[in-house]
């Protein structure tokens, strides 16, 4: 597809995700992101419910939708499902396992539409431009950050967060090590 079509799909998926999760997120890291105690409670309940049925990607997506709240992983998976129904392809679920920010280490998950040369992306430099090699039509769909943008400009968005190690997993991101109690949460 064209870059413009991919951008339209990404914007629609971000909007859909926000409507599907009206309580939002429990883990904001910048001032433009809003959260409430209700969002934190609903995200935690969703993860507890998902763990009871195996903590699979499908379970996390379903429980987030049921609770109306989720963090980046749940939001990315809901956006991925919406993008599939719109006909966007190929779709890639991306995960940054460790980002050092002022508040400590976090991780992050988002979707890439029509990306190329994605894996492996190791030793991504802070403020680097590695994502400019993802192709002319590659688009980032990141509902957690409320972003739908060309991949070639994504490094400008993420640079303040100091990401330094990336990996790509087209199947499913391992979620077995995610915490269920807020005190353990690295994000």
NULUM-348291 format. One record per residue (C-alpha): residue number from 1; residue in three letters; x, y, z. Coordinates in steps of 0.5 Angstrom, whole numbers, plus 500, padded with zeros to 3 digits. Each point is the difference from the previous one (the first is absolute). Layout:
<sites>
(site NUM 'ALA' (X Y Z)) ...
</sites>
This chain:
<sites>
(site 1 'UNK' (500 500 500)) (site 2 'UNK' (502 507 500)) (site 3 'UNK' (503 504 506)) (site 4 'UNK' (494 505 500)) (site 5 'UNK' (495 493 500)) (site 6 'UNK' (504 497 506)) (site 7 'UNK' (500 507 504)) (site 8 'UNK' (493 500 499)) (site 9 'UNK' (499 493 503)) (site 10 'UNK' (505 502 506)) (site 11 'UNK' (496 506 502)) (site 12 'UNK' (493 496 499)) (site 13 'UNK' (503 494 504)) (site 14 'UNK' (503 505 506)) (site 15 'UNK' (493 503 500)) (site 16 'UNK' (497 494 500)) (site 17 'UNK' (504 497 506)) (site 18 'UNK' (499 507 504)) (site 19 'UNK' (492 499 499)) (site 20 'UNK' (501 492 502)) (site 21 'UNK' (504 502 506)) (site 22 'UNK' (496 506 503)) (site 23 'UNK' (504 500 507)) (site 24 'UNK' (507 500 496)) (site 25 'UNK' (506 498 503)) (site 26 'UNK' (503 499 507)) (site 27 'UNK' (507 502 499)) (site 28 'UNK' (501 507 497)) (site 29 'UNK' (508 502 499)) (site 30 'UNK' (499 507 497)) (site 31 'UNK' (495 506 502)) (site 32 'UNK' (495 499 494)) (site 33 'UNK' (498 493 502)) (site 34 'UNK' (494 500 505)) (site 35 'UNK' (499 495 505)) (site 36 'UNK' (495 498 506)) (site 37 'UNK' (500 496 506)) (site 38 'UNK' (494 496 496)) (site 39 'UNK' (505 499 494)) (site 40 'UNK' (505 497 504)) (site 41 'UNK' (495 495 504)) (site 42 'UNK' (497 498 493)) (site 43 'UNK' (507 499 497)) (site 44 'UNK' (502 495 506)) (site 45 'UNK' (493 497 500)) (site 46 'UNK' (501 498 493)) (site 47 'UNK' (506 497 501)) (site 48 'UNK' (498 496 505)) (site 49 'UNK' (494 498 496)) (site 50 'UNK' (505 498 494)) (site 51 'UNK' (505 496 505)) (site 52 'UNK' (494 496 502)) (site 53 'UNK' (499 497 493)) (site 54 'UNK' (507 500 498)) (site 55 'UNK' (503 507 499)) (site 56 'UNK' (500 499 492)) (site 57 'UNK' (499 506 495)) (site 58 'UNK' (493 498 499)) (site 59 'UNK' (499 500 507)) (site 60 'UNK' (503 507 502)) (site 61 'UNK' (497 503 494)) (site 62 'UNK' (493 498 502)) (site 63 'UNK' (500 501 507)) (site 64 'UNK' (503 507 499)) (site 65 'UNK' (494 501 495)) (site 66 'UNK' (495 498 506)) (site 67 'UNK' (503 504 505)) (site 68 'UNK' (501 506 495)) (site 69 'UNK' (507 502 502)) (site 70 'UNK' (507 498 498)) (site 71 'UNK' (507 502 499)) (site 72 'UNK' (505 499 494)) (site 73 'UNK' (499 493 499)) (site 74 'UNK' (493 499 501)) (site 75 'UNK' (499 507 495)) (site 76 'UNK' (505 497 495)) (site 77 'UNK' (496 494 500)) (site 78 'UNK' (493 503 499)) (site 79 'UNK' (503 504 495)) (site 80 'UNK' (503 494 496)) (site 81 'UNK' (493 497 500)) (site 82 'UNK' (497 506 497)) (site 83 'UNK' (505 501 495)) (site 84 'UNK' (499 493 498)) (site 85 'UNK' (493 501 499)) (site 86 'UNK' (502 506 496)) (site 87 'UNK' (504 496 495)) (site 88 'UNK' (507 503 502)) (site 89 'UNK' (506 496 499)) (site 90 'UNK' (505 497 501)) (site 91 'UNK' (499 502 508)) (site 92 'UNK' (506 499 505)) (site 93 'UNK' (499 500 507)) (site 94 'UNK' (506 504 503)) (site 95 'UNK' (503 500 507)) (site 96 'UNK' (505 504 503)) (site 97 'UNK' (502 496 506)) (site 98 'UNK' (504 505 504)) (site 99 'UNK' (500 508 500)) (site 100 'UNK' (503 504 505)) (site 101 'UNK' (497 506 502)) (site 102 'UNK' (500 505 506)) (site 103 'UNK' (495 496 504)) (site 104 'UNK' (504 493 498)) (site 105 'UNK' (499 494 495)) (site 106 'UNK' (494 499 496)) (site 107 'UNK' (498 496 494)) (site 108 'UNK' (496 502 494)) (site 109 'UNK' (496 496 495)) (site 110 'UNK' (497 503 494)) (site 111 'UNK' (498 498 492)) (site 112 'UNK' (504 501 494)) (site 113 'UNK' (496 500 493)) (site 114 'UNK' (503 498 494)) (site 115 'UNK' (507 500 503)) (site 116 'UNK' (507 497 497)) (site 117 'UNK' (506 498 503)) (site 118 'UNK' (498 500 507)) (site 119 'UNK' (503 494 503)) (site 120 'UNK' (505 500 504)) (site 121 'UNK' (501 507 502)) (site 122 'UNK' (505 500 506)) (site 123 'UNK' (504 505 503)) (site 124 'UNK' (495 506 497)) (site 125 'UNK' (503 506 502)) (site 126 'UNK' (497 506 504)) (site 127 'UNK' (497 504 495)) (site 128 'UNK' (502 496 495)) (site 129 'UNK' (497 499 493)) (site 130 'UNK' (500 493 499)) (site 131 'UNK' (492 500 499)) (site 132 'UNK' (501 504 493)) (site 133 'UNK' (503 494 497)) (site 134 'UNK' (493 497 501)) (site 135 'UNK' (497 502 493)) (site 136 'UNK' (497 506 497)) (site 137 'UNK' (493 497 502)) (site 138 'UNK' (501 498 507)) (site 139 'UNK' (496 503 505)) (site 140 'UNK' (500 500 508)) (site 141 'UNK' (493 499 503)) (site 142 'UNK' (501 501 507)) (site 143 'UNK' (494 501 504)) (site 144 'UNK' (503 501 507)) (site 145 'UNK' (504 506 497)) (site 146 'UNK' (494 502 496)) (site 147 'UNK' (504 500 494)) (site 148 'UNK' (499 498 493)) (site 149 'UNK' (506 502 496)) (site 150 'UNK' (505 498 494)) (site 151 'UNK' (506 495 503)) (site 152 'UNK' (505 505 497)) (site 153 'UNK' (498 505 505)) (site 154 'UNK' (499 496 506)) (site 155 'UNK' (507 501 503)) (site 156 'UNK' (498 507 502)) (site 157 'UNK' (494 498 504)) (site 158 'UNK' (504 494 504)) (site 159 'UNK' (507 504 501)) (site 160 'UNK' (498 503 506)) (site 161 'UNK' (499 493 503)) (site 162 'UNK' (507 497 499)) (site 163 'UNK' (498 494 497)) (site 164 'UNK' (506 496 499)) (site 165 'UNK' (498 492 498)) (site 166 'UNK' (495 498 495)) (site 167 'UNK' (498 493 498)) (site 168 'UNK' (494 498 495)) (site 169 'UNK' (495 494 501)) (site 170 'UNK' (495 499 495)) (site 171 'UNK' (497 495 503)) (site 172 'UNK' (498 502 508)) (site 173 'UNK' (504 503 505)) (site 174 'UNK' (502 496 506)) (site 175 'UNK' (496 503 506)) (site 176 'UNK' (501 494 505)) (site 177 'UNK' (505 505 504)) (site 178 'UNK' (495 506 500)) (site 179 'UNK' (498 501 508)) (site 180 'UNK' (493 500 502)) (site 181 'UNK' (501 505 506)) (site 182 'UNK' (501 507 500)) (site 183 'UNK' (506 500 504)) (site 184 'UNK' (504 495 496)) (site 185 'UNK' (498 504 493)) (site 186 'UNK' (506 503 496)) (site 187 'UNK' (495 504 496)) 
</sites>
